[in-house]
Amino acid sequence: MSNLENELSNSSLFEKWQELKVLVESIENDVVKNASGNKSAGVRARKGLRLLKTTASEIVKTSLAHDKEK
């Protein structure tokens, strides 16, 4: 694998990591609102948590693929 392909693979992993961090921050607001009694925020939080789970799974797959290529 060339250095460019290796950097792209790392970049993809890093981009997914950044996406995960932003997602956690956005879910935090809804969790706080839900704790205050806002039911709609609870729906948004649960939806965000499902997306968080999917994104985390994608990061694991990308990382494993990257490690196998080495």
mmCIF file as Biopython writes it, N, C-alpha, C and O atoms, coordinates in Angstrom:
data_model
#
loop_
_atom_site.group_PDB
_atom_site.id
_atom_site.type_symbol
_atom_site.label_atom_id
_atom_site.label_alt_id
_atom_site.label_comp_id
_atom_site.label_asym_id
_atom_site.label_entity_id
_atom_site.label_seq_id
_atom_site.pdbx_PDB_ins_code
_atom_site.Cartn_x
_atom_site.Cartn_y
_atom_site.Cartn_z
_atom_site.occupancy
_atom_site.B_iso_or_equiv
_atom_site.auth_seq_id
_atom_site.auth_asym_id
_atom_site.pdbx_PDB_model_num
ATOM 1   N N  . MET A ? 1  ? 0.847   -1.167 0.000  1.0 0.0 1  A 1 
ATOM 2   C CA . MET A ? 1  ? 0.000   0.000  0.000  1.0 0.0 1  A 1 
ATOM 3   C C  . MET A ? 1  ? 0.894   1.232  0.000  1.0 0.0 1  A 1 
ATOM 4   O O  . MET A ? 1  ? 1.874   1.287  0.743  1.0 0.0 1  A 1 
ATOM 5   N N  . SER A ? 2  ? 0.566   2.214  -0.822 1.0 0.0 2  A 1 
ATOM 6   C CA . SER A ? 2  ? 1.378   3.419  -0.912 1.0 0.0 2  A 1 
ATOM 7   C C  . SER A ? 2  ? 1.125   4.319  0.286  1.0 0.0 2  A 1 
ATOM 8   O O  . SER A ? 2  ? 0.142   4.152  1.008  1.0 0.0 2  A 1 
ATOM 9   N N  . ASN A ? 3  ? 2.022   5.274  0.489  1.0 0.0 3  A 1 
ATOM 10  C CA . ASN A ? 3  ? 1.860   6.215  1.603  1.0 0.0 3  A 1 
ATOM 11  C C  . ASN A ? 3  ? 0.580   7.022  1.464  1.0 0.0 3  A 1 
ATOM 12  O O  . ASN A ? 3  ? -0.090  7.309  2.456  1.0 0.0 3  A 1 
ATOM 13  N N  . LEU A ? 4  ? 0.238   7.391  0.221  1.0 0.0 4  A 1 
ATOM 14  C CA . LEU A ? 4  ? -0.974  8.180  -0.007 1.0 0.0 4  A 1 
ATOM 15  C C  . LEU A ? 4  ? -2.214  7.390  0.408  1.0 0.0 4  A 1 
ATOM 16  O O  . LEU A ? 4  ? -3.099  7.925  1.075  1.0 0.0 4  A 1 
ATOM 17  N N  . GLU A ? 5  ? -2.275  6.118  0.014  1.0 0.0 5  A 1 
ATOM 18  C CA . GLU A ? 5  ? -3.417  5.287  0.394  1.0 0.0 5  A 1 
ATOM 19  C C  . GLU A ? 5  ? -3.470  5.105  1.907  1.0 0.0 5  A 1 
ATOM 20  O O  . GLU A ? 5  ? -4.548  5.099  2.501  1.0 0.0 5  A 1 
ATOM 21  N N  . ASN A ? 6  ? -2.313  4.959  2.518  1.0 0.0 6  A 1 
ATOM 22  C CA . ASN A ? 6  ? -2.237  4.802  3.972  1.0 0.0 6  A 1 
ATOM 23  C C  . ASN A ? 6  ? -2.732  6.068  4.668  1.0 0.0 6  A 1 
ATOM 24  O O  . ASN A ? 6  ? -3.462  5.987  5.656  1.0 0.0 6  A 1 
ATOM 25  N N  . GLU A ? 7  ? -2.338  7.243  4.154  1.0 0.0 7  A 1 
ATOM 26  C CA . GLU A ? 7  ? -2.775  8.505  4.740  1.0 0.0 7  A 1 
ATOM 27  C C  . GLU A ? 7  ? -4.280  8.682  4.580  1.0 0.0 7  A 1 
ATOM 28  O O  . GLU A ? 7  ? -4.944  9.182  5.489  1.0 0.0 7  A 1 
ATOM 29  N N  . LEU A ? 8  ? -4.828  8.274  3.427  1.0 0.0 8  A 1 
ATOM 30  C CA . LEU A ? 8  ? -6.266  8.383  3.216  1.0 0.0 8  A 1 
ATOM 31  C C  . LEU A ? 8  ? -7.026  7.502  4.184  1.0 0.0 8  A 1 
ATOM 32  O O  . LEU A ? 8  ? -8.075  7.890  4.699  1.0 0.0 8  A 1 
ATOM 33  N N  . SER A ? 9  ? -6.498  6.320  4.431  1.0 0.0 9  A 1 
ATOM 34  C CA . SER A ? 9  ? -7.131  5.405  5.372  1.0 0.0 9  A 1 
ATOM 35  C C  . SER A ? 9  ? -7.117  6.007  6.772  1.0 0.0 9  A 1 
ATOM 36  O O  . SER A ? 9  ? -8.122  5.956  7.480  1.0 0.0 9  A 1 
ATOM 37  N N  . ASN A ? 10 ? -5.996  6.571  7.169  1.0 0.0 10 A 1 
ATOM 38  C CA . ASN A ? 10 ? -5.899  7.221  8.475  1.0 0.0 10 A 1 
ATOM 39  C C  . ASN A ? 10 ? -6.825  8.427  8.537  1.0 0.0 10 A 1 
ATOM 40  O O  . ASN A ? 10 ? -7.450  8.686  9.565  1.0 0.0 10 A 1 
ATOM 41  N N  . SER A ? 11 ? -6.909  9.162  7.430  1.0 0.0 11 A 1 
ATOM 42  C CA . SER A ? 11 ? -7.763  10.337 7.370  1.0 0.0 11 A 1 
ATOM 43  C C  . SER A ? 11 ? -9.224  9.933  7.559  1.0 0.0 11 A 1 
ATOM 44  O O  . SER A ? 11 ? -9.969  10.602 8.275  1.0 0.0 11 A 1 
ATOM 45  N N  . SER A ? 12 ? -9.627  8.846  6.921  1.0 0.0 12 A 1 
ATOM 46  C CA . SER A ? 12 ? -10.993 8.357  7.053  1.0 0.0 12 A 1 
ATOM 47  C C  . SER A ? 12 ? -11.289 7.995  8.504  1.0 0.0 12 A 1 
ATOM 48  O O  . SER A ? 12 ? -12.363 8.305  9.020  1.0 0.0 12 A 1 
ATOM 49  N N  . LEU A ? 13 ? -10.348 7.348  9.149  1.0 0.0 13 A 1 
ATOM 50  C CA . LEU A ? 13 ? -10.510 6.971  10.548 1.0 0.0 13 A 1 
ATOM 51  C C  . LEU A ? 13 ? -10.620 8.220  11.418 1.0 0.0 13 A 1 
ATOM 52  O O  . LEU A ? 13 ? -11.462 8.287  12.313 1.0 0.0 13 A 1 
ATOM 53  N N  . PHE A ? 14 ? -9.771  9.202  11.153 1.0 0.0 14 A 1 
ATOM 54  C CA . PHE A ? 14 ? -9.783  10.439 11.933 1.0 0.0 14 A 1 
ATOM 55  C C  . PHE A ? 14 ? -11.075 11.213 11.702 1.0 0.0 14 A 1 
ATOM 56  O O  . PHE A ? 14 ? -11.634 11.774 12.645 1.0 0.0 14 A 1 
ATOM 57  N N  . GLU A ? 15 ? -11.559 11.251 10.462 1.0 0.0 15 A 1 
ATOM 58  C CA . GLU A ? 15 ? -12.813 11.945 10.164 1.0 0.0 15 A 1 
ATOM 59  C C  . GLU A ? 15 ? -13.982 11.317 10.910 1.0 0.0 15 A 1 
ATOM 60  O O  . GLU A ? 15 ? -14.832 12.024 11.451 1.0 0.0 15 A 1 
ATOM 61  N N  . LYS A ? 16 ? -14.022 9.991  10.938 1.0 0.0 16 A 1 
ATOM 62  C CA . LYS A ? 16 ? -15.094 9.304  11.659 1.0 0.0 16 A 1 
ATOM 63  C C  . LYS A ? 16 ? -14.998 9.590  13.160 1.0 0.0 16 A 1 
ATOM 64  O O  . LYS A ? 16 ? -16.018 9.723  13.837 1.0 0.0 16 A 1 
ATOM 65  N N  . TRP A ? 17 ? -13.775 9.682  13.673 1.0 0.0 17 A 1 
ATOM 66  C CA . TRP A ? 17 ? -13.584 9.995  15.083 1.0 0.0 17 A 1 
ATOM 67  C C  . TRP A ? 17 ? -14.108 11.398 15.390 1.0 0.0 17 A 1 
ATOM 68  O O  . TRP A ? 17 ? -14.771 11.606 16.406 1.0 0.0 17 A 1 
ATOM 69  N N  . GLN A ? 18 ? -13.810 12.358 14.515 1.0 0.0 18 A 1 
ATOM 70  C CA . GLN A ? 18 ? -14.291 13.723 14.706 1.0 0.0 18 A 1 
ATOM 71  C C  . GLN A ? 18 ? -15.825 13.761 14.670 1.0 0.0 18 A 1 
ATOM 72  O O  . GLN A ? 18 ? -16.462 14.465 15.454 1.0 0.0 18 A 1 
ATOM 73  N N  . GLU A ? 19 ? -16.396 12.992 13.747 1.0 0.0 19 A 1 
ATOM 74  C CA . GLU A ? 19 ? -17.853 12.909 13.634 1.0 0.0 19 A 1 
ATOM 75  C C  . GLU A ? 19 ? -18.460 12.364 14.933 1.0 0.0 19 A 1 
ATOM 76  O O  . GLU A ? 19 ? -19.491 12.853 15.396 1.0 0.0 19 A 1 
ATOM 77  N N  . LEU A ? 20 ? -17.819 11.361 15.508 1.0 0.0 20 A 1 
ATOM 78  C CA . LEU A ? 20 ? -18.303 10.765 16.749 1.0 0.0 20 A 1 
ATOM 79  C C  . LEU A ? 20 ? -18.273 11.783 17.888 1.0 0.0 20 A 1 
ATOM 80  O O  . LEU A ? 20 ? -19.212 11.853 18.681 1.0 0.0 20 A 1 
ATOM 81  N N  . LYS A ? 21 ? -17.214 12.563 17.974 1.0 0.0 21 A 1 
ATOM 82  C CA . LYS A ? 21 ? -17.103 13.561 19.038 1.0 0.0 21 A 1 
ATOM 83  C C  . LYS A ? 21 ? -18.187 14.630 18.915 1.0 0.0 21 A 1 
ATOM 84  O O  . LYS A ? 21 ? -18.770 15.043 19.918 1.0 0.0 21 A 1 
ATOM 85  N N  . VAL A ? 22 ? -18.454 15.073 17.697 1.0 0.0 22 A 1 
ATOM 86  C CA . VAL A ? 22 ? -19.501 16.074 17.483 1.0 0.0 22 A 1 
ATOM 87  C C  . VAL A ? 22 ? -20.860 15.494 17.855 1.0 0.0 22 A 1 
ATOM 88  O O  . VAL A ? 22 ? -21.696 16.176 18.448 1.0 0.0 22 A 1 
ATOM 89  N N  . LEU A ? 23 ? -21.070 14.242 17.506 1.0 0.0 23 A 1 
ATOM 90  C CA . LEU A ? 23 ? -22.328 13.575 17.810 1.0 0.0 23 A 1 
ATOM 91  C C  . LEU A ? 23 ? -22.555 13.489 19.321 1.0 0.0 23 A 1 
ATOM 92  O O  . LEU A ? 23 ? -23.666 13.725 19.795 1.0 0.0 23 A 1 
ATOM 93  N N  . VAL A ? 24 ? -21.523 13.159 20.065 1.0 0.0 24 A 1 
ATOM 94  C CA . VAL A ? 24 ? -21.640 13.073 21.524 1.0 0.0 24 A 1 
ATOM 95  C C  . VAL A ? 24 ? -22.011 14.439 22.102 1.0 0.0 24 A 1 
ATOM 96  O O  . VAL A ? 24 ? -22.850 14.535 22.997 1.0 0.0 24 A 1 
ATOM 97  N N  . GLU A ? 25 ? -21.383 15.485 21.586 1.0 0.0 25 A 1 
ATOM 98  C CA . GLU A ? 25 ? -21.689 16.832 22.076 1.0 0.0 25 A 1 
ATOM 99  C C  . GLU A ? 25 ? -23.145 17.211 21.805 1.0 0.0 25 A 1 
ATOM 100 O O  . GLU A ? 25 ? -23.800 17.826 22.646 1.0 0.0 25 A 1 
ATOM 101 N N  . SER A ? 26 ? -23.642 16.842 20.632 1.0 0.0 26 A 1 
ATOM 102 C CA . SER A ? 26 ? -25.017 17.191 20.297 1.0 0.0 26 A 1 
ATOM 103 C C  . SER A ? 26 ? -26.020 16.380 21.123 1.0 0.0 26 A 1 
ATOM 104 O O  . SER A ? 26 ? -27.082 16.888 21.481 1.0 0.0 26 A 1 
ATOM 105 N N  . ILE A ? 27 ? -25.693 15.152 21.419 1.0 0.0 27 A 1 
ATOM 106 C CA . ILE A ? 27 ? -26.577 14.313 22.230 1.0 0.0 27 A 1 
ATOM 107 C C  . ILE A ? 27 ? -26.635 14.833 23.666 1.0 0.0 27 A 1 
ATOM 108 O O  . ILE A ? 27 ? -27.671 14.739 24.324 1.0 0.0 27 A 1 
ATOM 109 N N  . GLU A ? 28 ? -25.536 15.374 24.140 1.0 0.0 28 A 1 
ATOM 110 C CA . GLU A ? 28 ? -25.468 15.859 25.512 1.0 0.0 28 A 1 
ATOM 111 C C  . GLU A ? 28 ? -26.554 16.899 25.795 1.0 0.0 28 A 1 
ATOM 112 O O  . GLU A ? 28 ? -27.191 16.869 26.848 1.0 0.0 28 A 1 
ATOM 113 N N  . ASN A ? 29 ? -26.759 17.806 24.860 1.0 0.0 29 A 1 
ATOM 114 C CA . ASN A ? 29 ? -27.789 18.833 25.043 1.0 0.0 29 A 1 
ATOM 115 C C  . ASN A ? 29 ? -29.170 18.209 25.204 1.0 0.0 29 A 1 
ATOM 116 O O  . ASN A ? 29 ? -29.950 18.626 26.059 1.0 0.0 29 A 1 
ATOM 117 N N  . ASP A ? 30 ? -29.466 17.213 24.381 1.0 0.0 30 A 1 
ATOM 118 C CA . ASP A ? 30 ? -30.776 16.568 24.448 1.0 0.0 30 A 1 
ATOM 119 C C  . ASP A ? 30 ? -30.942 15.754 25.730 1.0 0.0 30 A 1 
ATOM 120 O O  . ASP A ? 30 ? -32.043 15.678 26.276 1.0 0.0 30 A 1 
ATOM 121 N N  . VAL A ? 31 ? -29.870 15.154 26.208 1.0 0.0 31 A 1 
ATOM 122 C CA . VAL A ? 31 ? -29.943 14.386 27.455 1.0 0.0 31 A 1 
ATOM 123 C C  . VAL A ? 31 ? -30.246 15.330 28.630 1.0 0.0 31 A 1 
ATOM 124 O O  . VAL A ? 31 ? -31.053 15.006 29.501 1.0 0.0 31 A 1 
ATOM 125 N N  . VAL A ? 32 ? -29.599 16.482 28.643 1.0 0.0 32 A 1 
ATOM 126 C CA . VAL A ? 32 ? -29.842 17.457 29.707 1.0 0.0 32 A 1 
ATOM 127 C C  . VAL A ? 32 ? -31.288 17.934 29.661 1.0 0.0 32 A 1 
ATOM 128 O O  . VAL A ? 32 ? -31.945 18.036 30.697 1.0 0.0 32 A 1 
ATOM 129 N N  . LYS A ? 33 ? -31.785 18.226 28.456 1.0 0.0 33 A 1 
ATOM 130 C CA . LYS A ? 33 ? -33.173 18.672 28.315 1.0 0.0 33 A 1 
ATOM 131 C C  . LYS A ? 33 ? -34.141 17.573 28.742 1.0 0.0 33 A 1 
ATOM 132 O O  . LYS A ? 33 ? -35.154 17.840 29.388 1.0 0.0 33 A 1 
ATOM 133 N N  . ASN A ? 34 ? -33.817 16.333 28.373 1.0 0.0 34 A 1 
ATOM 134 C CA . ASN A ? 34 ? -34.682 15.217 28.744 1.0 0.0 34 A 1 
ATOM 135 C C  . ASN A ? 34 ? -34.711 15.026 30.254 1.0 0.0 34 A 1 
ATOM 136 O O  . ASN A ? 34 ? -35.757 14.701 30.817 1.0 0.0 34 A 1 
ATOM 137 N N  . ALA A ? 35 ? -33.590 15.220 30.906 1.0 0.0 35 A 1 
ATOM 138 C CA . ALA A ? 35 ? -33.532 15.096 32.366 1.0 0.0 35 A 1 
ATOM 139 C C  . ALA A ? 35 ? -34.393 16.157 33.044 1.0 0.0 35 A 1 
ATOM 140 O O  . ALA A ? 35 ? -34.837 15.982 34.179 1.0 0.0 35 A 1 
ATOM 141 N N  . SER A ? 36 ? -34.622 17.262 32.329 1.0 0.0 36 A 1 
ATOM 142 C CA . SER A ? 36 ? -35.469 18.336 32.865 1.0 0.0 36 A 1 
ATOM 143 C C  . SER A ? 36 ? -36.940 18.104 32.563 1.0 0.0 36 A 1 
ATOM 144 O O  . SER A ? 36 ? -37.794 18.887 32.978 1.0 0.0 36 A 1 
ATOM 145 N N  . GLY A ? 37 ? -37.239 17.021 31.835 1.0 0.0 37 A 1 
ATOM 146 C CA . GLY A ? 37 ? -38.630 16.685 31.583 1.0 0.0 37 A 1 
ATOM 147 C C  . GLY A ? 37 ? -39.087 16.853 30.146 1.0 0.0 37 A 1 
ATOM 148 O O  . GLY A ? 37 ? -40.262 16.629 29.853 1.0 0.0 37 A 1 
ATOM 149 N N  . ASN A ? 38 ? -38.215 17.234 29.256 1.0 0.0 38 A 1 
ATOM 150 C CA . ASN A ? 38 ? -38.582 17.419 27.856 1.0 0.0 38 A 1 
ATOM 151 C C  . ASN A ? 38 ? -38.595 16.060 27.142 1.0 0.0 38 A 1 
ATOM 152 O O  . ASN A ? 38 ? -37.539 15.490 26.868 1.0 0.0 38 A 1 
ATOM 153 N N  . LYS A ? 39 ? -39.781 15.552 26.847 1.0 0.0 39 A 1 
ATOM 154 C CA . LYS A ? 39 ? -39.908 14.220 26.236 1.0 0.0 39 A 1 
ATOM 155 C C  . LYS A ? 39 ? -39.384 14.181 24.809 1.0 0.0 39 A 1 
ATOM 156 O O  . LYS A ? 39 ? -38.816 13.175 24.385 1.0 0.0 39 A 1 
ATOM 157 N N  . SER A ? 40 ? -39.568 15.263 24.068 1.0 0.0 40 A 1 
ATOM 158 C CA . SER A ? 40 ? -39.074 15.308 22.686 1.0 0.0 40 A 1 
ATOM 159 C C  . SER A ? 40 ? -37.554 15.204 22.645 1.0 0.0 40 A 1 
ATOM 160 O O  . SER A ? 40 ? -36.989 14.589 21.741 1.0 0.0 40 A 1 
ATOM 161 N N  . ALA A ? 41 ? -36.900 15.808 23.626 1.0 0.0 41 A 1 
ATOM 162 C CA . ALA A ? 41 ? -35.444 15.726 23.698 1.0 0.0 41 A 1 
ATOM 163 C C  . ALA A ? 41 ? -35.005 14.288 23.963 1.0 0.0 41 A 1 
ATOM 164 O O  . ALA A ? 41 ? -33.946 13.867 23.499 1.0 0.0 41 A 1 
ATOM 165 N N  . GLY A ? 42 ? -35.801 13.546 24.695 1.0 0.0 42 A 1 
ATOM 166 C CA . GLY A ? 42 ? -35.495 12.136 24.945 1.0 0.0 42 A 1 
ATOM 167 C C  . GLY A ? 42 ? -35.541 11.321 23.672 1.0 0.0 42 A 1 
ATOM 168 O O  . GLY A ? 42 ? -34.707 10.442 23.457 1.0 0.0 42 A 1 
ATOM 169 N N  . VAL A ? 43 ? -36.525 11.616 22.817 1.0 0.0 43 A 1 
ATOM 170 C CA . VAL A ? 43 ? -36.617 10.924 21.527 1.0 0.0 43 A 1 
ATOM 171 C C  . VAL A ? 43 ? -35.380 11.234 20.695 1.0 0.0 43 A 1 
ATOM 172 O O  . VAL A ? 43 ? -34.783 10.336 20.101 1.0 0.0 43 A 1 
ATOM 173 N N  . ARG A ? 44 ? -34.995 12.518 20.652 1.0 0.0 44 A 1 
ATOM 174 C CA . ARG A ? 44 ? -33.807 12.917 19.888 1.0 0.0 44 A 1 
ATOM 175 C C  . ARG A ? 44 ? -32.544 12.274 20.457 1.0 0.0 44 A 1 
ATOM 176 O O  . ARG A ? 44 ? -31.667 11.850 19.705 1.0 0.0 44 A 1 
ATOM 177 N N  . ALA A ? 45 ? -32.454 12.202 21.779 1.0 0.0 45 A 1 
ATOM 178 C CA . ALA A ? 45 ? -31.284 11.606 22.421 1.0 0.0 45 A 1 
ATOM 179 C C  . ALA A ? 45 ? -31.167 10.126 22.068 1.0 0.0 45 A 1 
ATOM 180 O O  . ALA A ? 45 ? -30.080 9.644  21.748 1.0 0.0 45 A 1 
ATOM 181 N N  . ARG A ? 46 ? -32.272 9.417  22.127 1.0 0.0 46 A 1 
ATOM 182 C CA . ARG A ? 46 ? -32.238 7.982  21.793 1.0 0.0 46 A 1 
ATOM 183 C C  . ARG A ? 46 ? -31.871 7.761  20.336 1.0 0.0 46 A 1 
ATOM 184 O O  . ARG A ? 46 ? -31.115 6.845  20.014 1.0 0.0 46 A 1 
ATOM 185 N N  . LYS A ? 47 ? -32.403 8.595  19.457 1.0 0.0 47 A 1 
ATOM 186 C CA . LYS A ? 47 ? -32.056 8.505  18.038 1.0 0.0 47 A 1 
ATOM 187 C C  . LYS A ? 47 ? -30.562 8.778  17.853 1.0 0.0 47 A 1 
ATOM 188 O O  . LYS A ? 47 ? -29.889 8.085  17.090 1.0 0.0 47 A 1 
ATOM 189 N N  . GLY A ? 48 ? -30.057 9.779  18.545 1.0 0.0 48 A 1 
ATOM 190 C CA . GLY A ? 48 ? -28.631 10.106 18.468 1.0 0.0 48 A 1 
ATOM 191 C C  . GLY A ? 48 ? -27.764 8.990  19.007 1.0 0.0 48 A 1 
ATOM 192 O O  . GLY A ? 48 ? -26.690 8.720  18.469 1.0 0.0 48 A 1 
ATOM 193 N N  . LEU A ? 49 ? -28.219 8.336  20.065 1.0 0.0 49 A 1 
ATOM 194 C CA . LEU A ? 49 ? -27.456 7.226  20.632 1.0 0.0 49 A 1 
ATOM 195 C C  . LEU A ? 49 ? -27.390 6.037  19.669 1.0 0.0 49 A 1 
ATOM 196 O O  . LEU A ? 49 ? -26.375 5.345  19.596 1.0 0.0 49 A 1 
ATOM 197 N N  . ARG A ? 50 ? -28.475 5.809  18.936 1.0 0.0 50 A 1 
ATOM 198 C CA . ARG A ? 50 ? -28.439 4.744  17.926 1.0 0.0 50 A 1 
ATOM 199 C C  . ARG A ? 50 ? -27.422 5.084  16.836 1.0 0.0 50 A 1 
ATOM 200 O O  . ARG A ? 50 ? -26.672 4.222  16.379 1.0 0.0 50 A 1 
ATOM 201 N N  . LEU A ? 51 ? -27.411 6.349  16.431 1.0 0.0 51 A 1 
ATOM 202 C CA . LEU A ? 51 ? -26.455 6.802  15.426 1.0 0.0 51 A 1 
ATOM 203 C C  . LEU A ? 51 ? -25.031 6.723  15.962 1.0 0.0 51 A 1 
ATOM 204 O O  . LEU A ? 51 ? -24.103 6.382  15.228 1.0 0.0 51 A 1 
ATOM 205 N N  . LEU A ? 52 ? -24.864 7.036  17.233 1.0 0.0 52 A 1 
ATOM 206 C CA . LEU A ? 52 ? -23.557 6.937  17.882 1.0 0.0 52 A 1 
ATOM 207 C C  . LEU A ? 52 ? -23.043 5.503  17.849 1.0 0.0 52 A 1 
ATOM 208 O O  . LEU A ? 52 ? -21.866 5.258  17.583 1.0 0.0 52 A 1 
ATOM 209 N N  . LYS A ? 53 ? -23.928 4.570  18.119 1.0 0.0 53 A 1 
ATOM 210 C CA . LYS A ? 53 ? -23.557 3.154  18.099 1.0 0.0 53 A 1 
ATOM 211 C C  . LYS A ? 53 ? -23.103 2.740  16.702 1.0 0.0 53 A 1 
ATOM 212 O O  . LYS A ? 53 ? -22.108 2.031  16.552 1.0 0.0 53 A 1 
ATOM 213 N N  . THR A ? 54 ? -23.828 3.181  15.687 1.0 0.0 54 A 1 
ATOM 214 C CA . THR A ? 54 ? -23.483 2.860  14.303 1.0 0.0 54 A 1 
ATOM 215 C C  . THR A ? 54 ? -22.142 3.474  13.923 1.0 0.0 54 A 1 
ATOM 216 O O  . THR A ? 54 ? -21.309 2.822  13.292 1.0 0.0 54 A 1 
ATOM 217 N N  . THR A ? 55 ? -21.941 4.714  14.305 1.0 0.0 55 A 1 
ATOM 218 C CA . THR A ? 55 ? -20.696 5.406  13.984 1.0 0.0 55 A 1 
ATOM 219 C C  . THR A ? 55 ? -19.508 4.742  14.677 1.0 0.0 55 A 1 
ATOM 220 O O  . THR A ? 55 ? -18.443 4.589  14.079 1.0 0.0 55 A 1 
ATOM 221 N N  . ALA A ? 56 ? -19.688 4.352  15.926 1.0 0.0 56 A 1 
ATOM 222 C CA . ALA A ? 56 ? -18.621 3.660  16.659 1.0 0.0 56 A 1 
ATOM 223 C C  . ALA A ? 56 ? -18.286 2.336  15.980 1.0 0.0 56 A 1 
ATOM 224 O O  . ALA A ? 56 ? -17.117 1.960  15.891 1.0 0.0 56 A 1 
ATOM 225 N N  . SER A ? 57 ? -19.290 1.641  15.510 1.0 0.0 57 A 1 
ATOM 226 C CA . SER A ? 57 ? -19.072 0.383  14.799 1.0 0.0 57 A 1 
ATOM 227 C C  . SER A ? 57 ? -18.282 0.612  13.511 1.0 0.0 57 A 1 
ATOM 228 O O  . SER A ? 57 ? -17.406 -0.182 13.167 1.0 0.0 57 A 1 
ATOM 229 N N  . GLU A ? 58 ? -18.592 1.694  12.804 1.0 0.0 58 A 1 
ATOM 230 C CA . GLU A ? 58 ? -17.859 2.027  11.580 1.0 0.0 58 A 1 
ATOM 231 C C  . GLU A ? 58 ? -16.399 2.339  11.880 1.0 0.0 58 A 1 
ATOM 232 O O  . GLU A ? 58 ? -15.513 1.978  11.106 1.0 0.0 58 A 1 
ATOM 233 N N  . ILE A ? 59 ? -16.148 3.008  13.002 1.0 0.0 59 A 1 
ATOM 234 C CA . ILE A ? 59 ? -14.771 3.316  13.389 1.0 0.0 59 A 1 
ATOM 235 C C  . ILE A ? 59 ? -14.001 2.028  13.658 1.0 0.0 59 A 1 
ATOM 236 O O  . ILE A ? 59 ? -12.847 1.895  13.250 1.0 0.0 59 A 1 
ATOM 237 N N  . VAL A ? 60 ? -14.631 1.089  14.336 1.0 0.0 60 A 1 
ATOM 238 C CA . VAL A ? 60 ? -13.984 -0.190 14.621 1.0 0.0 60 A 1 
ATOM 239 C C  . VAL A ? 60 ? -13.646 -0.909 13.317 1.0 0.0 60 A 1 
ATOM 240 O O  . VAL A ? 60 ? -12.536 -1.416 13.156 1.0 0.0 60 A 1 
ATOM 241 N N  . LYS A ? 61 ? -14.591 -0.951 12.397 1.0 0.0 61 A 1 
ATOM 242 C CA . LYS A ? 61 ? -14.357 -1.626 11.117 1.0 0.0 61 A 1 
ATOM 243 C C  . LYS A ? 61 ? -13.243 -0.955 10.331 1.0 0.0 61 A 1 
ATOM 244 O O  . LYS A ? 61 ? -12.394 -1.639 9.759  1.0 0.0 61 A 1 
ATOM 245 N N  . THR A ? 62 ? -13.233 0.368  10.295 1.0 0.0 62 A 1 
ATOM 246 C CA . THR A ? 62 ? -12.196 1.104  9.584  1.0 0.0 62 A 1 
ATOM 247 C C  . THR A ? 62 ? -10.833 0.852  10.213 1.0 0.0 62 A 1 
ATOM 248 O O  . THR A ? 62 ? -9.842  0.670  9.504  1.0 0.0 62 A 1 
ATOM 249 N N  . SER A ? 63 ? -10.781 0.842  11.524 1.0 0.0 63 A 1 
ATOM 250 C CA . SER A ? 63 ? -9.528  0.602  12.225 1.0 0.0 63 A 1 
ATOM 251 C C  . SER A ? 63 ? -9.008  -0.811 11.961 1.0 0.0 63 A 1 
ATOM 252 O O  . SER A ? 63 ? -7.816  -1.003 11.719 1.0 0.0 63 A 1 
ATOM 253 N N  . LEU A ? 64 ? -9.895  -1.787 12.008 1.0 0.0 64 A 1 
ATOM 254 C CA . LEU A ? 64 ? -9.474  -3.165 11.742 1.0 0.0 64 A 1 
ATOM 255 C C  . LEU A ? 64 ? -8.982  -3.334 10.317 1.0 0.0 64 A 1 
ATOM 256 O O  . LEU A ? 64 ? -7.990  -4.021 10.074 1.0 0.0 64 A 1 
ATOM 257 N N  . ALA A ? 65 ? -9.679  -2.704 9.369  1.0 0.0 65 A 1 
ATOM 258 C CA . ALA A ? 65 ? -9.239  -2.776 7.974  1.0 0.0 65 A 1 
ATOM 259 C C  . ALA A ? 65 ? -7.866  -2.134 7.801  1.0 0.0 65 A 1 
ATOM 260 O O  . ALA A ? 65 ? -7.020  -2.638 7.062  1.0 0.0 65 A 1 
ATOM 261 N N  . HIS A ? 66 ? -7.661  -1.024 8.488  1.0 0.0 66 A 1 
ATOM 262 C CA . HIS A ? 66 ? -6.386  -0.336 8.402  1.0 0.0 66 A 1 
ATOM 263 C C  . HIS A ? 66 ? -5.264  -1.205 8.981  1.0 0.0 66 A 1 
ATOM 264 O O  . HIS A ? 66 ? -4.175  -1.284 8.413  1.0 0.0 66 A 1 
ATOM 265 N N  . ASP A ? 67 ? -5.541  -1.852 10.111 1.0 0.0 67 A 1 
ATOM 266 C CA . ASP A ? 67 ? -4.518  -2.703 10.747 1.0 0.0 67 A 1 
ATOM 267 C C  . ASP A ? 67 ? -4.194  -3.917 9.889  1.0 0.0 67 A 1 
ATOM 268 O O  . ASP A ? 67 ? -3.043  -4.351 9.858  1.0 0.0 67 A 1 
ATOM 269 N N  . LYS A ? 68 ? -5.170  -4.472 9.199  1.0 0.0 68 A 1 
ATOM 270 C CA . LYS A ? 68 ? -4.916  -5.635 8.345  1.0 0.0 68 A 1 
ATOM 271 C C  . LYS A ? 68 ? -4.051  -5.283 7.138  1.0 0.0 68 A 1 
ATOM 272 O O  . LYS A ? 68 ? -3.310  -6.121 6.624  1.0 0.0 68 A 1 
ATOM 273 N N  . GLU A ? 69 ? -4.158  -4.027 6.694  1.0 0.0 69 A 1 
ATOM 274 C CA . GLU A ? 69 ? -3.405  -3.591 5.512  1.0 0.0 69 A 1 
ATOM 275 C C  . GLU A ? 69 ? -1.930  -3.392 5.817  1.0 0.0 69 A 1 
ATOM 276 O O  . GLU A ? 69 ? -1.115  -3.349 4.895  1.0 0.0 69 A 1 
ATOM 277 N N  . LYS A ? 70 ? -1.575  -3.273 7.061  1.0 0.0 70 A 1 
ATOM 278 C CA . LYS A ? 70 ? -0.182  -3.024 7.430  1.0 0.0 70 A 1 
ATOM 279 C C  . LYS A ? 70 ? 0.660   -4.259 7.289  1.0 0.0 70 A 1 
ATOM 280 O O  . LYS A ? 70 ? 1.860   -4.222 7.560  1.0 0.0 70 A 1 
#
